Amino acid sequence: MLKRFIQNRMFLFMLSILLLGIVWELLSIWIGSSLIIPSPVQVIQTLFALFQSPQIWNALLSTFGKGLLGMVISLGLGIPIGFVIGLFPLLDPFFQPFLMILRAMPIVSWLTSVLVLWGMGWQSPLFIVVVTLLPLIIYNVASGVRSVNRGLLEMAHVFRVSLWNRLTQIYLGSMFPFLFSSIQVSLGTMWKATIAAEFLIGDSGIGLRIAWHKTYLETDRVLAYTLLAVACGIAFEYLLIGISSLPWFRRWKLNKNTYGDTKK
């Protein structure tokens, strides 16, 4: 019974949080200055106090809205581009320089460019999210399309399977694991990129709040907003895990994978 309790994932997760809190408290006591490192109790109290104000809710909704919109745009652009690259390998050298630039370009350089174009506003963080996520989604979708069994495609051609069934049953079945994996990775990246862009060139959101409180040396509020950002990032990951464990989702995924596997 004790072994099963120790092996419980939630127990281990809570134990890790507790150890982090203890280390944080000891470090705060050792530093001896709340201006540098306030105690976790003080930060949590500050966070609960902030929840009494509509400002924190507005900041949270602003950051979430920009991040979600950036994710949707990235998927809307990345899926068809990745599909075309995977379907026509000869086009890969044409798209490769653009994708390499998107992956290698420092965020600071993007920030400088968008600051000239749009200034301090919601468009700049949104653009940063899109250019950050786009290469990841394109590469994963293209890899999924390339993993389609060619013999299965030839058989579909012989039996005159409709284009819609080819796309939904064959290509989507092979592409889905890669796409789902890219969404899992993109969620955390999206959240961090949005907050970082808001911190530097945003006009609203959690990142801007952190920048303001940092300027006024309100370390407890900086860490409170940071703690909120971390909690939201973790919640997004667990939300995706929860969705993937739903019965209808698992049945749908199994059907897609089984269709492809049985025809290979």
Secondary structure as a PSIPRED ss2 file (coil, helix, strand):
# PSIPRED VFORMAT (PSIPRED V4.0)

   1 M C   1.000  0.000  0.000
   2 L H   0.000  1.000  0.000
   3 K H   0.000  1.000  0.000
   4 R H   0.000  1.000  0.000
   5 F H   0.000  1.000  0.000
   6 I H   0.000  1.000  0.000
   7 Q H   0.000  1.000  0.000
   8 N C   1.000  0.000  0.000
   9 R H   0.000  1.000  0.000
  10 M H   0.000  1.000  0.000
  11 F H   0.000  1.000  0.000
  12 L H   0.000  1.000  0.000
  13 F H   0.000  1.000  0.000
  14 M H   0.000  1.000  0.000
  15 L H   0.000  1.000  0.000
  16 S H   0.000  1.000  0.000
  17 I H   0.000  1.000  0.000
  18 L H   0.000  1.000  0.000
  19 L H   0.000  1.000  0.000
  20 L H   0.000  1.000  0.000
  21 G H   0.000  1.000  0.000
  22 I H   0.000  1.000  0.000
  23 V H   0.000  1.000  0.000
  24 W H   0.000  1.000  0.000
  25 E H   0.000  1.000  0.000
  26 L H   0.000  1.000  0.000
  27 L H   0.000  1.000  0.000
  28 S H   0.000  1.000  0.000
  29 I H   0.000  1.000  0.000
  30 W H   0.000  1.000  0.000
  31 I H   0.000  1.000  0.000
  32 G C   1.000  0.000  0.000
  33 S C   1.000  0.000  0.000
  34 S C   1.000  0.000  0.000
  35 L C   1.000  0.000  0.000
  36 I C   1.000  0.000  0.000
  37 I C   1.000  0.000  0.000
  38 P C   1.000  0.000  0.000
  39 S C   1.000  0.000  0.000
  40 P H   0.000  1.000  0.000
  41 V H   0.000  1.000  0.000
  42 Q H   0.000  1.000  0.000
  43 V H   0.000  1.000  0.000
  44 I H   0.000  1.000  0.000
  45 Q H   0.000  1.000  0.000
  46 T H   0.000  1.000  0.000
  47 L H   0.000  1.000  0.000
  48 F H   0.000  1.000  0.000
  49 A H   0.000  1.000  0.000
  50 L H   0.000  1.000  0.000
  51 F C   1.000  0.000  0.000
  52 Q C   1.000  0.000  0.000
  53 S C   1.000  0.000  0.000
  54 P H   0.000  1.000  0.000
  55 Q H   0.000  1.000  0.000
  56 I H   0.000  1.000  0.000
  57 W H   0.000  1.000  0.000
  58 N H   0.000  1.000  0.000
  59 A H   0.000  1.000  0.000
  60 L H   0.000  1.000  0.000
  61 L H   0.000  1.000  0.000
  62 S H   0.000  1.000  0.000
  63 T H   0.000  1.000  0.000
  64 F H   0.000  1.000  0.000
  65 G H   0.000  1.000  0.000
  66 K H   0.000  1.000  0.000
  67 G H   0.000  1.000  0.000
  68 L H   0.000  1.000  0.000
  69 L H   0.000  1.000  0.000
  70 G H   0.000  1.000  0.000
  71 M H   0.000  1.000  0.000
  72 V H   0.000  1.000  0.000
  73 I H   0.000  1.000  0.000
  74 S H   0.000  1.000  0.000
  75 L H   0.000  1.000  0.000
  76 G H   0.000  1.000  0.000
  77 L H   0.000  1.000  0.000
  78 G H   0.000  1.000  0.000
  79 I H   0.000  1.000  0.000
  80 P H   0.000  1.000  0.000
  81 I H   0.000  1.000  0.000
  82 G H   0.000  1.000  0.000
  83 F H   0.000  1.000  0.000
  84 V H   0.000  1.000  0.000
  85 I H   0.000  1.000  0.000
  86 G H   0.000  1.000  0.000
  87 L H   0.000  1.000  0.000
  88 F C   1.000  0.000  0.000
  89 P H   0.000  1.000  0.000
  90 L H   0.000  1.000  0.000
  91 L H   0.000  1.000  0.000
  92 D H   0.000  1.000  0.000
  93 P H   0.000  1.000  0.000
  94 F H   0.000  1.000  0.000
  95 F H   0.000  1.000  0.000
  96 Q H   0.000  1.000  0.000
  97 P H   0.000  1.000  0.000
  98 F H   0.000  1.000  0.000
  99 L H   0.000  1.000  0.000
 100 M H   0.000  1.000  0.000
 101 I H   0.000  1.000  0.000
 102 L H   0.000  1.000  0.000
 103 R H   0.000  1.000  0.000
 104 A H   0.000  1.000  0.000
 105 M C   1.000  0.000  0.000
 106 P C   1.000  0.000  0.000
 107 I H   0.000  1.000  0.000
 108 V H   0.000  1.000  0.000
 109 S H   0.000  1.000  0.000
 110 W H   0.000  1.000  0.000
 111 L H   0.000  1.000  0.000
 112 T H   0.000  1.000  0.000
 113 S H   0.000  1.000  0.000
 114 V H   0.000  1.000  0.000
 115 L H   0.000  1.000  0.000
 116 V H   0.000  1.000  0.000
 117 L H   0.000  1.000  0.000
 118 W H   0.000  1.000  0.000
 119 G C   1.000  0.000  0.000
 120 M C   1.000  0.000  0.000
 121 G C   1.000  0.000  0.000
 122 W C   1.000  0.000  0.000
 123 Q H   0.000  1.000  0.000
 124 S H   0.000  1.000  0.000
 125 P H   0.000  1.000  0.000
 126 L H   0.000  1.000  0.000
 127 F H   0.000  1.000  0.000
 128 I H   0.000  1.000  0.000
 129 V H   0.000  1.000  0.000
 130 V H   0.000  1.000  0.000
 131 V H   0.000  1.000  0.000
 132 T H   0.000  1.000  0.000
 133 L H   0.000  1.000  0.000
 134 L H   0.000  1.000  0.000
 135 P H   0.000  1.000  0.000
 136 L H   0.000  1.000  0.000
 137 I H   0.000  1.000  0.000
 138 I H   0.000  1.000  0.000
 139 Y H   0.000  1.000  0.000
 140 N H   0.000  1.000  0.000
 141 V H   0.000  1.000  0.000
 142 A H   0.000  1.000  0.000
 143 S H   0.000  1.000  0.000
 144 G H   0.000  1.000  0.000
 145 V H   0.000  1.000  0.000
 146 R H   0.000  1.000  0.000
 147 S C   1.000  0.000  0.000
 148 V C   1.000  0.000  0.000
 149 N C   1.000  0.000  0.000
 150 R H   0.000  1.000  0.000
 151 G H   0.000  1.000  0.000
 152 L H   0.000  1.000  0.000
 153 L H   0.000  1.000  0.000
 154 E H   0.000  1.000  0.000
 155 M H   0.000  1.000  0.000
 156 A H   0.000  1.000  0.000
 157 H H   0.000  1.000  0.000
 158 V H   0.000  1.000  0.000
 159 F C   1.000  0.000  0.000
 160 R C   1.000  0.000  0.000
 161 V C   1.000  0.000  0.000
 162 S C   1.000  0.000  0.000
 163 L H   0.000  1.000  0.000
 164 W H   0.000  1.000  0.000
 165 N H   0.000  1.000  0.000
 166 R H   0.000  1.000  0.000
 167 L H   0.000  1.000  0.000
 168 T H   0.000  1.000  0.000
 169 Q H   0.000  1.000  0.000
 170 I H   0.000  1.000  0.000
 171 Y H   0.000  1.000  0.000
 172 L H   0.000  1.000  0.000
 173 G H   0.000  1.000  0.000
 174 S H   0.000  1.000  0.000
 175 M H   0.000  1.000  0.000
 176 F H   0.000  1.000  0.000
 177 P H   0.000  1.000  0.000
 178 F H   0.000  1.000  0.000
 179 L H   0.000  1.000  0.000
 180 F H   0.000  1.000  0.000
 181 S H   0.000  1.000  0.000
 182 S H   0.000  1.000  0.000
 183 I H   0.000  1.000  0.000
 184 Q H   0.000  1.000  0.000
 185 V H   0.000  1.000  0.000
 186 S H   0.000  1.000  0.000
 187 L H   0.000  1.000  0.000
 188 G H   0.000  1.000  0.000
 189 T H   0.000  1.000  0.000
 190 M H   0.000  1.000  0.000
 191 W H   0.000  1.000  0.000
 192 K H   0.000  1.000  0.000
 193 A H   0.000  1.000  0.000
 194 T H   0.000  1.000  0.000
 195 I H   0.000  1.000  0.000
 196 A H   0.000  1.000  0.000
 197 A H   0.000  1.000  0.000
 198 E H   0.000  1.000  0.000
 199 F H   0.000  1.000  0.000
 200 L H   0.000  1.000  0.000
 201 I H   0.000  1.000  0.000
 202 G C   1.000  0.000  0.000
 203 D C   1.000  0.000  0.000
 204 S C   1.000  0.000  0.000
 205 G C   1.000  0.000  0.000
 206 I H   0.000  1.000  0.000
 207 G H   0.000  1.000  0.000
 208 L H   0.000  1.000  0.000
 209 R H   0.000  1.000  0.000
 210 I H   0.000  1.000  0.000
 211 A H   0.000  1.000  0.000
 212 W H   0.000  1.000  0.000
 213 H H   0.000  1.000  0.000
 214 K H   0.000  1.000  0.000
 215 T H   0.000  1.000  0.000
 216 Y C   1.000  0.000  0.000
 217 L C   1.000  0.000  0.000
 218 E C   1.000  0.000  0.000
 219 T H   0.000  1.000  0.000
 220 D H   0.000  1.000  0.000
 221 R H   0.000  1.000  0.000
 222 V H   0.000  1.000  0.000
 223 L H   0.000  1.000  0.000
 224 A H   0.000  1.000  0.000
 225 Y H   0.000  1.000  0.000
 226 T H   0.000  1.000  0.000
 227 L H   0.000  1.000  0.000
 228 L H   0.000  1.000  0.000
 229 A H   0.000  1.000  0.000
 230 V H   0.000  1.000  0.000
 231 A H   0.000  1.000  0.000
 232 C H   0.000  1.000  0.000
 233 G H   0.000  1.000  0.000
 234 I H   0.000  1.000  0.000
 235 A H   0.000  1.000  0.000
 236 F H   0.000  1.000  0.000
 237 E H   0.000  1.000  0.000
 238 Y H   0.000  1.000  0.000
 239 L H   0.000  1.000  0.000
 240 L H   0.000  1.000  0.000
 241 I H   0.000  1.000  0.000
 242 G H   0.000  1.000  0.000
 243 I H   0.000  1.000  0.000
 244 S H   0.000  1.000  0.000
 245 S C   1.000  0.000  0.000
 246 L C   1.000  0.000  0.000
 247 P H   0.000  1.000  0.000
 248 W H   0.000  1.000  0.000
 249 F H   0.000  1.000  0.000
 250 R H   0.000  1.000  0.000
 251 R H   0.000  1.000  0.000
 252 W H   0.000  1.000  0.000
 253 K H   0.000  1.000  0.000
 254 L H   0.000  1.000  0.000
 255 N H   0.000  1.000  0.000
 256 K H   0.000  1.000  0.000
 257 N H   0.000  1.000  0.000
 258 T H   0.000  1.000  0.000
 259 Y H   0.000  1.000  0.000
 260 G H   0.000  1.000  0.000
 261 D H   0.000  1.000  0.000
 262 T H   0.000  1.000  0.000
 263 K H   0.000  1.000  0.000
 264 K C   1.000  0.000  0.000
